[in-house]
């Protein structure tokens, strides 16, 4: 069971693709572990859903850098 949700919200899709941004809270557990991305979409005709479980989450950088862009994650 996964109890720690980093993001839950709504976004818009276009041509079967979606994108969203969110800020990761500072008080998360930085221990490495397996993560899961669950998604759900619907329109006036159908519901769609799925998940991606082959993602590792956790850790932190040991050096400080000015980060102006977050990571880009792609599910293929």
Backbone bond lengths (Angstrom), bond angles and torsions (degrees), N, CA, C in turn:
res aa  C-N    CA-C-N  psi(-1)  N-CA   C-N-CA  omega(-1)  CA-C   N-CA-C  phi
1 X - - - 1.444 - - 1.530 108.52 -
2 X 1.294 115.95 134.28 1.460 121.59 178.10 1.521 108.64 -105.77
3 X 1.336 116.19 117.78 1.457 120.71 -176.52 1.517 113.18 -105.41
4 X 1.322 118.76 -12.17 1.456 121.93 -173.65 1.517 110.52 -102.31
5 X 1.313 116.46 99.61 1.462 122.33 -178.11 1.526 108.50 -94.22
6 X 1.333 116.71 124.47 1.461 121.03 177.57 1.518 112.07 -85.59
7 X 1.323 117.18 -32.90 1.467 120.84 -179.21 1.515 109.46 -149.79
8 X 1.304 115.78 136.45 1.449 123.13 170.85 1.520 106.26 -144.10
9 X 1.308 116.66 118.58 1.454 118.72 -177.12 1.510 111.45 -172.49
10 X 1.309 115.55 -173.25 1.460 122.01 -178.64 1.520 109.81 -110.84
11 X 1.322 114.84 150.49 1.459 121.74 175.82 1.529 108.18 -146.92
12 X 1.288 117.13 175.53 1.459 122.66 -179.23 1.524 108.87 -111.69
13 X 1.320 116.50 142.23 1.455 120.80 176.34 1.521 110.04 -105.03
14 X 1.337 114.98 155.58 1.457 121.72 175.77 1.516 107.98 -145.61
15 X 1.310 117.02 122.73 1.472 122.73 -178.34 1.523 111.99 55.27
16 X 1.323 117.39 39.32 1.457 121.59 177.72 1.515 114.93 78.47
17 X 1.322 118.74 8.35 1.466 122.45 -179.58 1.526 109.44 -120.21
18 X 1.317 114.81 150.07 1.455 119.28 176.67 1.519 109.46 -136.54
19 X 1.298 115.66 158.05 1.457 120.70 174.78 1.527 108.11 -147.23
20 X 1.321 115.37 154.27 1.455 120.55 179.46 1.523 108.25 -158.67
21 X 1.295 115.86 161.65 1.459 121.50 175.43 1.523 107.92 -128.90
22 X 1.329 114.76 152.01 1.453 120.18 175.43 1.523 108.75 -156.84
23 X 1.307 115.50 158.96 1.460 122.10 179.58 1.521 108.08 -101.35
24 X 1.332 116.38 129.01 1.458 121.38 178.82 1.529 108.58 -81.03
25 X 1.329 118.54 126.95 1.459 120.15 179.21 1.528 111.76 -63.93
26 X 1.326 117.32 152.61 1.463 121.52 179.30 1.517 112.77 -72.38
27 X 1.318 117.85 -26.32 1.459 120.23 -173.24 1.531 113.69 -90.75
28 X 1.323 117.26 30.57 1.460 120.65 177.21 1.526 109.62 -81.45
29 X 1.315 116.74 165.61 1.456 123.25 173.05 1.522 107.49 -82.87
30 X 1.321 118.16 120.00 1.463 122.23 -176.14 1.524 113.21 -87.15
31 X 1.316 118.31 2.98 1.458 121.82 179.04 1.535 109.25 -64.74
32 X 1.348 115.86 137.40 1.461 119.91 178.57 1.525 110.71 -66.82
33 X 1.309 115.14 142.49 1.458 120.83 177.31 1.512 110.11 -168.49
34 X 1.314 115.88 177.60 1.462 119.90 179.89 1.525 108.65 -87.40
35 X 1.308 115.13 140.25 1.453 121.27 179.54 1.510 110.78 -113.53
36 X 1.289 115.68 176.15 1.460 121.30 179.80 1.522 108.68 -147.58
37 X 1.315 115.97 134.90 1.456 122.19 173.32 1.525 106.93 -109.93
38 X 1.314 116.57 118.09 1.467 121.89 176.80 1.516 107.66 -108.74
39 X 1.307 116.52 141.86 1.460 119.24 179.91 1.524 110.43 -141.12
40 X 1.303 113.59 151.95 1.457 122.55 -179.66 1.518 108.01 -144.27
41 X 1.308 116.50 138.31 1.466 120.85 177.81 1.529 108.37 -141.43
42 X 1.309 114.87 153.36 1.458 119.04 174.94 1.513 109.86 -151.40
43 X 1.298 114.91 157.07 1.450 121.66 171.60 1.525 107.02 -137.04
44 X 1.286 117.72 -166.40 1.463 119.71 -176.36 1.525 113.23 -70.23
45 X 1.346 117.51 -11.19 1.458 120.50 -175.66 1.525 115.02 -115.84
46 X 1.342 118.39 -27.92 1.464 118.30 -174.34 1.529 112.26 -152.86
47 X 1.340 114.91 160.49 1.456 123.65 173.18 1.518 108.50 -109.10
48 X 1.325 116.76 143.71 1.458 121.97 178.99 1.521 108.43 -135.32
49 X 1.348 117.99 146.42 1.457 120.37 177.66 1.521 110.17 -157.29
50 X 1.305 115.99 166.83 1.443 121.77 177.73 1.517 110.28 178.28
51 X 1.321 115.75 -174.47 1.459 119.73 177.73 1.523 109.68 -154.80
52 X 1.314 115.63 160.89 1.457 124.33 177.04 1.515 106.34 -130.45
53 X 1.347 117.86 118.73 1.454 121.30 -174.29 1.521 114.20 -113.70
54 X 1.307 118.66 1.11 1.466 121.37 -176.88 1.529 110.34 -96.00
55 X 1.324 116.99 57.41 1.452 121.61 -178.78 1.530 108.85 -134.44
56 X 1.320 116.55 134.84 1.462 121.83 176.51 1.515 108.84 -100.29
57 X 1.313 116.28 133.47 1.459 121.95 178.23 1.520 109.05 -121.03
58 X 1.325 115.76 156.99 1.456 120.27 175.26 1.512 112.22 119.35
59 X 1.322 114.74 176.84 1.452 121.92 178.46 1.507 112.51 85.56
60 X 1.318 114.48 173.81 1.455 121.41 177.94 1.516 108.46 -156.89
61 X 1.297 116.14 160.68 1.456 121.43 -179.23 1.528 109.70 -79.06
62 X 1.328 116.78 139.41 1.462 120.11 179.10 1.528 111.74 -85.62
63 X 1.326 117.11 -11.35 1.461 121.68 177.03 1.523 109.10 -116.74
64 X 1.302 115.22 153.37 1.453 120.04 179.06 1.517 109.89 -97.24
65 X 1.318 115.76 127.45 1.459 121.35 176.91 1.528 107.25 -131.58
66 X 1.303 116.04 155.94 1.457 119.97 175.26 1.519 107.40 -80.61
67 X 1.300 115.93 110.49 1.459 121.86 -176.84 1.520 108.70 -104.80
68 X 1.298 116.08 112.35 1.460 119.53 179.96 1.528 112.02 -104.04
69 X 1.336 117.21 -6.15 1.462 121.19 178.78 1.516 109.54 -136.80
70 X 1.305 116.29 138.27 1.456 121.06 177.54 1.516 111.22 -79.60
71 X 1.331 117.54 175.75 1.464 120.45 179.87 1.522 111.08 -71.81
72 X 1.299 115.65 154.32 1.460 121.22 174.62 1.520 106.64 -106.87
73 X 1.324 117.20 122.20 1.455 122.67 -178.80 1.505 107.82 -114.03
74 X 1.318 116.42 129.67 1.470 121.15 -179.64 1.521 109.80 -122.81
75 X 1.296 116.62 133.36 1.463 122.92 174.25 1.522 106.96 -103.27
76 X 1.302 116.54 115.01 1.474 120.23 -178.65 1.489 111.50 -107.25
